Amino acid sequence: MPTVKQPATTSRAVIDLDALAHNARVLAEVAGTPWMAVVKADAYGHGIAPVSLTCLAAGATWLGVAQLAEALHLRDLLDQAGIARPEPGPDAVPTPRAPRLLSWLAPVLTPQAAAAPGSPLRRALEADLDMSASTLDQLEAVVAACAAHVAVGGVPGRLHLKADTGMSRAGAVAEDLPALAEAARAAERTGVLDVVGLWSHLSRADEPDSGSTEEHLARFARAEAVVTGAGLTPRLRHLAATGGLLWHPDTRLDLVRAGIGLYGLSPDPAVATSAELGLTPVMRLEAPLTLTKRVPAGTAVSYGGTWAAPTERWLGLVPLGYADGVPRHAAGAGPVAVGTLRTTIVGKVCMDQFVIDLGPAVDDDGRPLPCPARAGDTAVLWGAPDATGTVPTADDWAAVCGTIGYEIVTRLGPHVPRVTTSQEEQ
Ligand SMILES: *Cc1c(COP(=O)(O)O)cnc(C)c1O
């Protein structure tokens, strides 16, 4: 593995596993509950294998992803890493050495297709994944797969029923939940599955005073009454992601699902920045300047010539572009650090490159100024604040692009090398 102490010779994302472990400890301490590391979307672009293993080492007893295919991939990774499967059954408590995996987006399957050998849901059961259902159709598919799995000697499946408590995304609305709960209880009686969880997701946890989360909680309580009334005993009630975990203690329930905070970003910097939360950004995206050049005043830069040098100028070229996940919306604004210099993109972002302003090439009296950087110097797009005080955060990028830090890190192109670092390895 290349050491990150050497300057970047190509574009790379350095993933600081110590920062990840630190963030995990901060969040676990606040939560005071068992916690799930949400590692969907390749761990928010950070790399699912090292992130998952680091979170387990930091005490996670659950790992969660959206896509079933990614959950199956994760199970393979864990098997290869010697991480045990959890004890079967509805009551066994997972541990960091034998964690549970939850996947909440399954392909749409008929019961027949779901029951077929090798179907995605059969594979989910063989991989000991916990599954979720929001609708009767989804439940029927899960039940069919579970029945087929148990018929060939498998253990009963583990299901989390999802209630819609105000997000209007997945989950059963109040009107539909009783039928779903009744059907789930009927399936449970046949011995093919256990309903182990009731869950939902908050839509406005980053608005501490909106009253929305209190409404979610009230709806969750009613959902719980419905499912227990149907004879189900879901022991795991979970509602909070990072925002709920941090800002709504009542939502922590039996398990929290932490995503963005683990990666050292705030769910909403307007409420509290990552620094204010004591979190350290885990990803540093950096690239070596491929060249510097001096251009005369008035020189137009990049496609469309949308920026022109206001004076005789030093420019730097950074080998990252929108194909790598650098948003085109960052044109003329994306912040970049080169050593102690903090500057921005000038002109448009190209597919694989963009240009930064390195400052005036002459002083006010027309005397030449040296270039403050040279080819090979490292340009940092986003990362954790360091001693120079110049490194932008992914949240800074989100602010200039009109988006959220989540999108900045998750859209980093899969071909940009991820290089992990931790004190132990150095
Ligand atoms: C992404 C996601 C999370 C994690 O959210 P963060 O805000 O990143 O902590 C938790 N639960 C569900 C259902 C999600 O989709």
The ligand as an SDF file (V2000), in Angstrom:
LIG
                    3D

 15 15  0  0  0  0  0  0  0  0999 V2000
  -28.8360    7.0330    4.9210 C   0  0  0  0  0  0  0  0  0  0  0  0
  -29.7040    6.5560    6.0070 C   0  0  0  0  0  0  0  0  0  0  0  0
  -29.2880    6.6570    7.3450 C   0  0  0  0  0  0  0  0  0  0  0  0
  -28.0650    7.4280    7.7600 C   0  0  0  0  0  0  0  0  0  0  0  0
  -28.3490    8.8110    7.6940 O   0  0  0  0  0  0  0  0  0  0  0  0
  -27.2870    9.8990    8.1450 P   0  0  0  0  0  0  0  0  0  0  0  0
  -28.0250   11.1770    8.0790 O   0  0  0  0  0  0  0  0  0  0  0  0
  -26.1920    9.8360    7.1240 O   0  0  0  0  0  0  0  0  0  0  0  0
  -26.8110    9.5330    9.4900 O   0  0  0  0  0  0  0  0  0  0  0  0
  -30.0790    6.0640    8.3020 C   0  0  0  0  0  0  0  0  0  0  0  0
  -31.2140    5.4110    7.9760 N   0  0  0  0  0  0  0  0  0  0  0  0
  -31.6490    5.3260    6.7050 C   0  0  0  0  0  0  0  0  0  0  0  0
  -32.9200    4.6130    6.4170 C   0  0  0  0  0  0  0  0  0  0  0  0
  -30.9310    5.9100    5.6790 C   0  0  0  0  0  0  0  0  0  0  0  0
  -31.3860    5.8310    4.4270 O   0  0  0  0  0  0  0  0  0  0  0  0
  1  2  1  0
  2  3  1  0
  2 14  2  0
  3  4  1  0
  3 10  2  0
  4  5  1  0
  5  6  1  0
  6  7  2  0
  6  8  1  0
  6  9  1  0
 10 11  1  0
 11 12  2  0
 12 13  1  0
 12 14  1  0
 14 15  1  0
M  END
$$$$
